Amino acid sequence: MRAGTLIRTTLVVAALAAALTACGRRPGQLDTPYEAARQARTEAGRNNQPLPPEPTPPVEDRRFILDGLI
C-alpha cells in the first residue's frame, strides 16, 4: 500500500512541477507593431535593402466609459 501512495505522490508532484514551469513572464518589454516596423526600416537602410513603407504612428487611446472598472 505504501508503494502505491509513494508512486501516486511522486506523479502528482511531477505533474505540478511540469505545469508550473510554464508559469511566469518573459523578461523585458515586447515591441509594439509600430516600433517593430521602425526597427525593420532602420535595419533595411543599414543593409542597403529596399525600404519598407513608413509606418504610421499609433493613434492615442481614447478612454471608454468602463475603463474605470478594469
N, C-alpha and C positions, 0 to 999 in steps of 0.2 A: 504494500500500500504506500509506503514512503517513497519508493522509486517512482511511482506514477505521479505523486504530488510534486516531487522534485523536477521531473520532466515537464510537467504542466507549468510549474512556476518559471522554469527556465525559458520555455516557449513564450510565455506571456511577457517576461522581461525583454526577451529578444525582439518580440513584435513591437513593444513600446519604444524600445531604443531605435528600431528601424523607422518607426513612424515619426519620432521626434527629431531625427537627424535632418529632416527636410524643413523643419520649422526655423524661422528666423528671416532676416532680411539681408540682402546683399549690400555690402558697404558702398558708400558713395552715392551720388545723385545720378538719376537717369537723365539722359538728354531729351529735351523736347524735340518734336519734329522740326521746328524752326532752327534750333541750334544744330541739329544733325545736318540739315540742308546747308547751313552756313559753313560748317566744317568740311562738308563734301566739296563745296565750291572752292574753298581755300586750298584743299588738297589737290583738286584738279588744276588750279592755277599754278601750284608749285611743281606739278609733274608734267606741265605742258600738254595737258589733255583738254578736250573741248569742255567749256564751262557749262554746267547745268544752269537752268534759268534761275534768276534772282528770287530767293524765297520772300514771300510777303510776311511781314511781321504779324504776330498773332493779335487778334482783337482783344482789348481789355475785357475781362469778365464783368458781366453785369450782375448785380445782386438780384436774387429771387426771393419772393415772399417767405418761403420756407427755409431759407438758408440758416436762419437763427436756430432752427431745431436740430441741425446737424452738429 
